[in-house]
Amino acid sequence: MRRAALVVIPMVLSLAGAAVVGAQAVPTTVAAAEAEGAAFPHASTPSVWPVYFTHNFGGTTERRCVETQGTDLTGSGSVRSGDFIVRGWQLLTAGDTSKLLWAPVHDPGTEYVTVQLRAARLDHPADTLRLEFPGVVRSPSRARPSREFGFISLVSFPTPGRWLVVATSRNDWGCFLLEVTK
């Protein structure tokens, strides 16, 4: 019993502030993720678009799983799937902690909102992650509220491979296929 506690504690600490999420199932196929995206609640179109959505980005406005490798043809570092843009996905290495920015299309305003990440390795769906990151981060701006916001996550993918990652926050949904190297 004591050994299990010693193994779990370092793993929890390595998630760098993330909470483990258990409410929704982790989709293990693109078809399952896209079916979830189609059924996920929608919110109205924002009256003011967040800054990342006004610049060039790769991907799609549809709620579909987006292949990130070779998708960002704009050079902006941003790839969109449905209601989310992800940044920082280019150099993911198994076992290393990577900093990713998840930008939802709807401003959480002053409410306490989190982003939930659920991920599965496509060639080995038993490898999964469930993480939740609280608190939206905003760039300093004279405009109130700032249109540049998102959730910063520190994620460590345990094994190399192609990972399907679903991001949700309130009524925003996105799905990304990320390549994690050795």
C-alpha positions in Angstrom: 0.0 0.0 0.0 2.8 2.4 0.9 4.5 1.8 -2.5 1.4 2.8 -4.5 1.3 6.1 -2.6 4.9 6.8 -3.5 4.3 6.1 -7.2 1.2 8.3 -7.4 2.5 11.3 -5.6 5.3 12.1 -8.1 2.9 11.6 -10.9 0.4 14.1 -9.4 3.2 16.6 -8.8 4.4 16.3 -12.4 1.1 17.6 -13.7 2.1 21.1 -12.5 -1.1 22.4 -11.0 -3.5 20.3 -13.1 -6.4 18.5 -11.5 -7.5 15.1 -12.7 -10.9 15.1 -14.5 -13.2 12.2 -14.4 -16.7 13.3 -15.5 -16.5 12.7 -19.3 -15.2 9.6 -21.1 -11.9 9.9 -23.0 -12.7 9.4 -26.7 -10.3 6.9 -28.2 -11.1 7.3 -31.9 -11.6 10.3 -34.1 -15.2 9.2 -34.9 -16.1 9.0 -31.2 -14.5 12.5 -30.6 -16.3 14.1 -33.5 -19.7 12.5 -32.5 -19.1 14.1 -29.0 -18.3 17.4 -30.7 -21.5 17.3 -32.7 -23.6 16.7 -29.6 -21.7 19.1 -27.3 -23.7 22.3 -26.4 -23.2 25.4 -28.5 -23.1 29.0 -27.4 -24.0 32.0 -29.5 -21.4 33.7 -31.7 -19.2 36.0 -29.6 -19.9 39.7 -30.0 -16.2 40.4 -29.8 -13.7 37.9 -31.2 -10.6 36.9 -29.2 -7.4 38.1 -30.7 -6.1 34.6 -31.7 -9.3 34.1 -33.8 -8.7 37.3 -35.8 -5.3 36.3 -37.1 -4.3 33.6 -39.5 -4.6 30.1 -38.2 -4.6 26.5 -39.6 -7.3 24.0 -39.0 -11.1 24.5 -39.2 -14.0 26.3 -37.7 -15.9 23.0 -37.7 -16.1 20.7 -34.6 -13.7 18.2 -36.2 -10.5 16.6 -35.1 -7.6 18.5 -36.7 -4.3 17.1 -37.7 -1.7 19.5 -36.4 1.4 18.2 -38.3 1.6 20.2 -41.5 -1.6 22.1 -40.7 -0.2 25.4 -39.5 0.6 26.7 -43.0 0.2 30.3 -41.8 3.3 30.5 -39.6 1.3 31.8 -36.8 1.7 28.8 -34.5 -2.1 28.6 -34.1 -4.3 25.7 -35.1 -8.1 25.8 -34.7 -10.6 23.1 -34.2 -14.2 24.2 -33.6 -14.2 26.6 -30.6 -10.5 26.3 -29.6 -7.1 27.4 -30.9 -4.0 25.6 -29.6 -0.6 27.1 -29.6 2.8 25.5 -28.6 2.1 22.1 -30.1 5.1 21.9 -32.5 7.7 20.2 -30.4 6.1 17.6 -28.0 8.5 15.0 -26.6 7.3 12.0 -24.5 8.1 12.5 -20.8 9.0 16.2 -21.1 6.7 18.9 -19.9 5.3 21.1 -22.6 3.6 24.4 -22.3 0.5 24.7 -24.4 -2.0 27.6 -24.7 -5.7 26.7 -25.2 -7.7 29.7 -26.4 -11.5 29.3 -26.4 -13.7 31.4 -28.7 -15.9 32.6 -25.8 -14.5 34.9 -23.1 -15.0 33.4 -19.7 -15.2 37.0 -18.4 -14.8 37.2 -14.6 -16.4 33.8 -13.9 -14.3 30.9 -12.7 -13.9 28.6 -15.7 -11.5 25.7 -16.4 -10.3 23.9 -19.5 -10.6 20.1 -19.5 -8.2 18.1 -21.6 -8.9 14.4 -22.3 -6.4 12.6 -24.4 -5.8 9.1 -25.8 -2.9 7.7 -27.8 -4.5 6.5 -31.0 -2.3 3.4 -31.6 -2.6 2.4 -27.9 -6.0 3.7 -26.5 -5.2 2.4 -23.0 -2.7 5.3 -22.7 -4.9 8.2 -21.6 -4.7 11.6 -19.8 -7.4 13.6 -18.1 -6.4 17.0 -16.9 -8.1 20.2 -15.8 -6.5 23.6 -15.7 -8.1 26.4 -13.8 -8.0 30.1 -14.4 -7.9 32.0 -17.6 -4.7 34.1 -18.2 -5.1 37.5 -19.9 -2.5 39.8 -21.6 -2.3 43.2 -20.1 -4.4 45.5 -22.2 -5.9 49.0 -22.0 -9.1 47.5 -23.5 -11.3 45.9 -20.8 -11.7 43.1 -20.9 -8.6 42.0 -22.8 -9.3 40.1 -26.1 -6.1 38.1 -25.6 -6.8 35.3 -23.2 -6.5 31.5 -22.8 -5.6 28.7 -20.5 -1.9 27.8 -20.1 -1.3 24.1 -19.5 1.8 22.2 -18.6 1.3 18.7 -20.0 3.6 15.7 -20.1 2.6 13.0 -22.6 4.0 9.7 -21.1 4.7 7.9 -24.4 5.5 8.8 -28.0 2.8 8.5 -30.7 -0.2 10.2 -32.2 -2.4 11.6 -29.4 -6.1 12.6 -29.8 -6.7 15.6 -27.4 -10.2 16.9 -26.8 -10.4 20.4 -25.1 -13.6 21.6 -23.5 -14.5 24.7 -21.5 -18.1 25.5 -20.8 -19.7 25.4 -24.3 -16.5 25.4 -26.2 -15.1 22.2 -27.8 -12.0 21.4 -29.9 -10.1 18.2 -31.0 -6.5 18.0 -32.0 -4.2 15.2 -33.2 -0.8 15.9 -31.7 2.4 14.1 -32.6 4.6 13.2 -29.6 8.1 12.1 -30.4 10.6 10.1 -28.4 
